[in-house]
Amino acid sequence: MKLAARVGQVKPSITLIISAQAKAMKADGVDVCSFSAGEPDFDTPAHIKDAAKKALDEGKTKYGPAPGEPLLREAIAHKLRTENNLPYNAENVMVTNGGKHSLYNLMMALIEPGDEVIIPTPYWLSYPEMVILAGGTPVFVDAIAANNYKITPDQLEAAITDKTKLFIFNSPSNPTGAVYHPAELEAIAAVLVEHQLLVVADEIYEKILYDGVVHQSIGSVSKEIFPLTITCNGFAKGFAMTGWRLGYTAAPIEIIKGMTTIQSHSTSNVCTFAQFGAIAALQGGLECVDKMLISFAQRRLAMLEGVRNIPGLSCPSPDGAFYLFVDITSTGLDSLSFCKQLLEEKQVATIPGVAFGNDDCVRLSYATDLGTVEKGIKRMTDFVKSLS
Ligand SMILES: *Cc1c(COP(=O)(O)O)cnc(C)c1O
């Protein structure tokens, strides 16, 4: 059987190689320390689950409008206006099957063959693949460790051509945890405005911040950047709701209409009763998020200190998300070999940086308990020492 050519144009996920191996080892009873998680280890807060249960009992079990429940779209617009300073109305908002689906719908609605999409490296691994599935061409801009894995306005400017259609911007970043500060946002936004270039801001980690760092939405930086901005977000990371599949996009109406057309012929509306859980998440206050943040902050410090005590390894302090992006070049190993050997010899699961477009690094997630962080770091220390 011959499959469509587009299947062959995208790479199967490299991270699956490692996580499948780690799972198989765990199933065999091996004590694996997993630093590979891409999701919070906490359960969804009770008031959110209760709201979904109530909706289910009340018969919210039918098809709904493709762009989402009107009450949820209004609640999201309100959140974006009040928390993010983004003057969206409900009609500017659509609800999608996760933040990932928001980005996918957007690529399908916006990108054509020949279009270039600028993506800073290291990137979340689905960005380039989605661009390719839509027929576009990813153009990479190298964010370096010396600049805390952030790109400069000059780098962005240099990557823009007359074919550039979109810039993908992720702050706080997966995999580096980098957060762009207000002055940096202003400088990036100025380049975008000058070239009238659209930007999609993936703000899925906006709530997961440390050391008093604040998140600012790039769309709020100036009146001129707002109409060029597409804001994507979701409930997965901030509210520990990865399995619920709830995300959203806010954008100029024309874009929302295009994305709704795509969604109406593919997935239709997001699970109706799950959307009522999302309303409770937005209306229930951020105490539950703050609780998770206290744990994340402790683990971050423990892991950061542990990694920095390993001779030869280095990483900048991440301001957000729940990852460290650690430079391993001094070991002489490429990132996949490092991860494979670390897993096989010391039973610690990590993700090779090559999956994110940077073969000098590995990604460590601290979305796991403090005991596992400490045990895994000890094992990693032994592993790196054994290499020299
Ligand atoms: C987890 C993640 C998403 C979206 O996740 P969903 O589970 O689809 O909501 C989007 N962008 C980045 C960078 C992520 O890490």
Ligand as a Chemical Component Dictionary entry (heavy atoms), coordinates in Angstrom:
data_LIG
# 
_chem_comp.id                   LIG 
_chem_comp.type                 NON-POLYMER 
_chem_comp.pdbx_formal_charge   0 
_chem_comp.three_letter_code    LIG 
# 
loop_
_chem_comp_atom.comp_id 
_chem_comp_atom.atom_id 
_chem_comp_atom.alt_atom_id 
_chem_comp_atom.type_symbol 
_chem_comp_atom.charge 
_chem_comp_atom.model_Cartn_x 
_chem_comp_atom.model_Cartn_y 
_chem_comp_atom.model_Cartn_z 
_chem_comp_atom.pdbx_ordinal 
LIG C1 C1 C 0 2.584  21.048 25.892 1  
LIG C2 C2 C 0 2.787  22.108 24.865 2  
LIG C3 C3 C 0 1.746  22.580 24.026 3  
LIG C4 C4 C 0 0.334  22.096 23.969 4  
LIG O1 O1 O 0 -0.051 21.040 24.658 5  
LIG P1 P1 P 0 -1.555 20.517 24.586 6  
LIG O2 O2 O 0 -1.482 19.302 25.452 7  
LIG O3 O3 O 0 -1.849 20.199 23.158 8  
LIG O4 O4 O 0 -2.452 21.574 25.117 9  
LIG C5 C5 C 0 2.026  23.600 23.150 10 
LIG N1 N1 N 0 3.235  24.138 23.074 11 
LIG C6 C6 C 0 4.249  23.733 23.848 12 
LIG C7 C7 C 0 5.551  24.420 23.722 13 
LIG C8 C8 C 0 4.073  22.695 24.764 14 
LIG O5 O5 O 0 5.100  22.277 25.501 15 
# 
loop_
_chem_comp_bond.comp_id 
_chem_comp_bond.atom_id_1 
_chem_comp_bond.atom_id_2 
_chem_comp_bond.value_order 
_chem_comp_bond.pdbx_ordinal 
LIG C1 C2 SING 1  
LIG C2 C3 SING 2  
LIG C2 C8 DOUB 3  
LIG C3 C4 SING 4  
LIG C3 C5 DOUB 5  
LIG C4 O1 SING 6  
LIG O1 P1 SING 7  
LIG P1 O2 DOUB 8  
LIG P1 O3 SING 9  
LIG P1 O4 SING 10 
LIG C5 N1 SING 11 
LIG N1 C6 DOUB 12 
LIG C6 C7 SING 13 
LIG C6 C8 SING 14 
LIG C8 O5 SING 15 
# 
